[in-house]
Amino acid sequence: MSLTKFKNRRRPLTNLITSDFFDMEDFFDNRLWNRGLVNEDFWNGRSGEPALNIKETDHYFEIELAAPGFTKKDFEVSIENRYLTIKAEKEFTDEEKEEEYTRKEFSYNSFTRTLLLPENVLEDEIKAKYNDGVLRFKLTKKEEVKKLKPRKVEIA
């Protein structure tokens, strides 16, 4: 399975509001910056942001975040007031000193994603697993809010 980030996707505001998940960064990025008012190549800080997939079944949501090159300890995940915040930070430094020269290499990668969770998620039962460059979350739905299958009503 591969994760694909769709660039410059434009969703109507009504679809965004009625969606189960609300991505704060996605809302402000797509509504304000990608309208051609600002030079996107210069201002779009999201270009290094990992792709995110959200799947829904009758009993749970599954979130997949592509973050290759990180390790489990590089992530910090928190939930506060129904906001799921995923932060990752990784630094690398390598220095080689010789008599005639010094070579120093370094890199720094980080990102933050914040999602507003639907009301029907059991926050205490959220599970996360990082494997093969993909961070996966399983969010169990509350029993009383699960969607009932449509049925026909007979008219007497």
VENJOBEL-V443169 format. One record per residue. N is the residue number from 1. RES is the residue in one small letter. PSI is psi in degrees with one decimal (999 if undefined). OMEGA is omega in degrees with one decimal (* if undefined). BURIAL is 1 if it has 9 or more other ideal C-beta (glycine too) atoms within 8 Angstrom, else 0. Layout:
N:RES:PSI:OMEGA:BURIAL, N:RES:PSI:OMEGA:BURIAL
//
This chain:
1:m:140.3:176.7:0, 2:s:149.2:178.2:0, 3:l:136.4:-178.4:1, 4:t:129.3:175.5:0, 5:k:127.2:179.4:0, 6:f:118.4:-177.4:0, 7:k:142.1:176.8:0, 8:n:33.7:176.0:0, 9:r:139.3:-178.8:0, 10:r:112.4:178.6:0, 11:r:142.7:175.0:0, 12:p:149.6:-178.1:0, 13:l:-35.5:-179.7:0, 14:t:-36.9:177.2:0, 15:n:-37.5:-178.9:0, 16:l:-42.2:-177.2:1, 17:i:-37.3:-177.7:0, 18:t:-6.1:177.7:0, 19:s:152.7:178.4:0, 20:d:-31.1:-178.5:0, 21:f:143.2:176.9:1, 22:f:114.9:-178.7:1, 23:d:106.7:-175.6:1, 24:m:-45.5:-178.4:1, 25:e:-39.9:179.3:1, 26:d:-41.8:-179.4:0, 27:f:-52.6:-176.7:1, 28:f:-35.4:179.1:1, 29:d:-50.6:-176.0:1, 30:n:-33.4:-175.4:1, 31:r:-34.2:-174.1:0, 32:l:-50.7:-169.7:1, 33:w:-31.7:-175.1:1, 34:n:21.0:177.8:1, 35:r:6.5:179.8:0, 36:g:3.6:-179.4:0, 37:l:-25.6:-177.8:0, 38:v:144.8:178.5:0, 39:n:109.0:-173.6:0, 40:e:-40.0:-177.9:0, 41:d:-32.2:-178.7:0, 42:f:-44.5:-170.8:0, 43:w:-18.2:-174.3:0, 44:n:94.4:178.9:1, 45:g:-3.9:-176.4:0, 46:r:1.8:-174.9:0, 47:s:-28.1:179.5:0, 48:g:11.2:-177.3:0, 49:e:138.8:-177.4:0, 50:p:153.1:177.7:1, 51:a:150.1:-176.8:0, 52:l:127.8:174.7:1, 53:n:142.0:175.4:0, 54:i:125.0:178.0:1, 55:k:148.7:177.5:0, 56:e:135.2:171.8:0, 57:t:-176.6:179.0:0, 58:d:-26.3:-172.4:0, 59:h:-17.4:-177.0:0, 60:y:167.3:169.8:1, 61:f:148.3:173.4:1, 62:e:127.1:178.1:1, 63:i:131.9:176.1:1, 64:e:128.4:-179.3:1, 65:l:119.6:-179.8:1, 66:a:115.5:-179.3:1, 67:a:66.2:179.7:1, 68:p:151.2:177.9:0, 69:g:-10.7:177.7:0, 70:f:165.9:172.5:1, 71:t:170.4:-178.1:0, 72:k:-38.1:-177.1:0, 73:k:-12.2:178.8:0, 74:d:-13.2:-175.6:0, 75:f:146.9:169.8:1, 76:e:117.0:-178.0:0, 77:v:131.3:179.4:1, 78:s:156.0:176.6:0, 79:i:126.0:178.0:1, 80:e:124.7:179.9:0, 81:n:46.0:179.2:0, 82:r:7.1:176.5:0, 83:y:122.6:174.2:1, 84:l:117.5:-178.9:1, 85:t:126.5:179.5:1, 86:i:118.6:177.7:1, 87:k:142.7:174.5:1, 88:a:143.7:-178.0:1, 89:e:132.2:-179.5:1, 90:k:131.3:177.1:1, 91:e:147.3:177.5:0, 92:f:131.8:176.4:0, 93:t:135.5:177.8:0, 94:d:126.7:-178.5:0, 95:e:135.5:178.5:0, 96:e:118.9:-179.3:0, 97:k:125.2:175.3:0, 98:e:174.9:-178.1:0, 99:e:-37.7:-174.8:0, 100:e:-9.6:-177.8:0, 101:y:164.9:172.1:0, 102:t:127.8:177.2:0, 103:r:127.7:179.6:0, 104:k:126.4:177.5:0, 105:e:144.2:176.6:0, 106:f:155.2:174.4:0, 107:s:156.9:-180.0:0, 108:y:125.6:177.5:0, 109:n:137.6:176.0:1, 110:s:157.6:173.0:0, 111:f:162.1:175.0:1, 112:t:132.8:173.7:0, 113:r:136.7:178.2:1, 114:t:126.0:179.8:1, 115:l:137.0:172.6:1, 116:l:119.3:-176.6:1, 117:l:148.3:175.1:1, 118:p:157.3:-179.0:0, 119:e:-21.3:-175.1:0, 120:n:20.8:178.8:0, 121:v:135.6:174.7:1, 122:l:100.9:-175.3:1, 123:e:-32.5:-178.3:0, 124:d:-15.8:-176.5:0, 125:e:14.6:178.8:0, 126:i:130.2:-180.0:1, 127:k:144.3:178.7:0, 128:a:147.4:178.5:0, 129:k:134.7:178.1:0, 130:y:122.6:-177.9:1, 131:n:134.0:176.5:0, 132:d:39.7:175.4:0, 133:g:7.8:179.6:0, 134:v:125.5:175.5:1, 135:l:120.5:-176.3:1, 136:r:137.1:175.0:1, 137:f:141.9:173.1:1, 138:k:119.9:-176.9:1, 139:l:109.4:-178.2:1, 140:t:138.4:178.2:1, 141:k:151.2:174.7:1, 142:k:146.1:-176.6:1, 143:e:-44.1:-173.7:0, 144:e:-14.4:-176.2:0, 145:v:-5.6:-179.0:0, 146:k:139.6:-177.5:1, 147:k:133.7:176.1:0, 148:l:147.8:178.6:0, 149:k:142.9:179.6:0, 150:p:146.5:177.0:0, 151:r:159.1:179.8:0, 152:k:142.4:178.1:0, 153:v:125.2:179.1:0, 154:e:137.9:177.8:0, 155:i:126.6:-177.6:0, 156:a:999:*:0
//
